[in-house]
């Protein structure tokens, strides 16, 4: 048993050391970003914006550049990025680098990825690679899923029924939705996601209850989006603001 415990502790220490050894790390608003990030917006929006801060964990100053790869774009959409300055949509790599000091980071406004949905519905995949101009092996990359979904797709789905907006909004500890779902419509549920599209809560809706109350006391302050799904179809997606004292 002692050997197993020692091996477990050693494994944890090795994992921690490998994380700390990562030369470049991406964060936003204090949270470390994963390899994949989903950003939601409405198709009618002028732009859907992804932002990140680049941290230099090495003991040397680093001239950092950005490369953009459009992996899978919805037809009729486009993207561009800013790294110190904003580049046209046909530029895939920053011409200039930004110097990040040892143990330092880029400013919040240094980088942004802009996606132009142009009223198109769907998800486009754009990869951003941040790397050391003098040693490209020192890099970090993130795949951004730009998800363009309208607030409401098919109002006719509730013909003979009704669904209220979520309330209160802004909220602190609980939110509720009043509803009446007509016969023939099944598998209704609500999904709450954060600004990066990660699902934080998903609940089935009892068609006979007429009211759903959701405990959000374990969720942090911030902007979220809630999506009402009926069957496999999106009925609506709207913004939810959580404000804690």
Secondary structure, DSSP 4 states (H G I P E B T S, - for coil): -HHHHHHHHHHHHHHHHHHHT-SEEEEETTEEP-SEEEEEE-TTSS-EEEE-EEEE-SSS-EEEEEEEEEEE--TT-EEEEEESSB--TT--B-SS-EEE-TT-B--TTTEEEEEE-TT--EEEEEEEEEEETTEEEEEEEEEEEEEE--SBS-GGGGTT-EEPPPBSSSBSSEEEEEEEPPTT---EEEEEEETT--EEEEEE--TTT-EEEEE-TTSPSEEEEEEEEETTEEEEEEEEEE---
